[in-house]
Amino acid sequence: MSNAWTIVEAPLLRSVDVMQILGRGGRLGPVMGYPEASLAWWLVSDGAEEHLADLPQLLVRPRGWALCCPPPHQYMHGRGWLERPDGNGKLTSPVDLGAAFSWVSPIRMERSG
C-alpha cells in the first residue's frame, strides 16, 4: 500500500449511493461527511486527477490541501466518518470512484404545480 493519497470532494447524497455500490465489491475506502454543507470527502489513491477530470460533480483537491478530520469514532465540528479509516491503508481507487459516480444518476427535484 502507498502512503500517498488524494482528497476528492463530492456531493453527500450521491456519495452515499456510491458507497453502497463500492461497499458491495469490497472497494470502499475512508469517506468523511459534512451534512451541513451536503459534502463528502473521499480518500483515494494518487492519480485521481487523470481519472476524474471528466466528472464535474467531483473536485480533486491539490496535494497538501488540509482537511480537518475528527478521530475515527467521533463526530466533530459537524463532520464525521461515513466509512472509517481503520489503519490498514485501504483507499478507494479513483477508477472505481469515477465509474460508480458515472453510473449513479443525479437526484433531480422537480417543482410541482
FENFEN-V337017 format. One record per residue. N is the residue number from 1. RES is the residue in one small letter. OMEGA is omega in radians with two decimals (* if undefined). Layout:
n res omega
N RES OMEGA
N RES OMEGA
This chain:
n res omega
1 m 3.12
2 s 3.03
3 n -3.12
4 a 3.09
5 w -3.10
6 t 3.10
7 i 3.08
8 v -3.14
9 e -3.07
10 a 3.05
11 p -3.05
12 l -3.06
13 l 3.09
14 r 3.11
15 s 3.13
16 v 3.08
17 d -3.14
18 v 3.10
19 m 3.13
20 q 3.13
21 i -3.09
22 l 3.13
23 g 3.13
24 r -3.11
25 g -3.13
26 g -3.07
27 r -3.05
28 l 3.04
29 g -3.08
30 p 3.10
31 v 3.10
32 m -3.14
33 g 3.09
34 y -3.04
35 p -3.11
36 e 3.14
37 a -3.10
38 s -3.12
39 l 2.98
40 a 3.07
41 w 3.13
42 w 2.99
43 l -3.07
44 v 3.11
45 s -3.13
46 d -3.12
47 g -3.07
48 a -3.06
49 e -3.08
50 e -3.11
51 h -3.03
52 l -3.06
53 a -3.08
54 d -3.11
55 l -3.04
56 p 3.13
57 q 3.13
58 l 3.12
59 l 3.10
60 v -3.13
61 r -3.12
62 p 3.10
63 r 3.14
64 g 3.12
65 w -3.06
66 a 3.08
67 l 3.13
68 c -3.05
69 c 3.02
70 p 3.01
71 p -3.03
72 p -3.07
73 h -3.12
74 q 3.04
75 y -3.08
76 m 3.07
77 h 3.11
78 g -3.10
79 r 3.08
80 g -3.12
81 w 3.03
82 l 2.99
83 e -3.01
84 r 2.95
85 p -3.08
86 d 3.08
87 g -3.12
88 n 3.11
89 g -3.12
90 k 3.10
91 l 3.04
92 t 3.07
93 s 3.09
94 p 3.09
95 v 3.12
96 d 3.14
97 l 3.13
98 g 3.13
99 a -3.12
100 a 3.11
101 f 3.10
102 s -3.08
103 w -3.11
104 v -3.14
105 s -3.14
106 p 3.09
107 i -3.13
108 r 3.11
109 m 3.12
110 e 3.04
111 r 3.05
112 s 2.96
113 g *
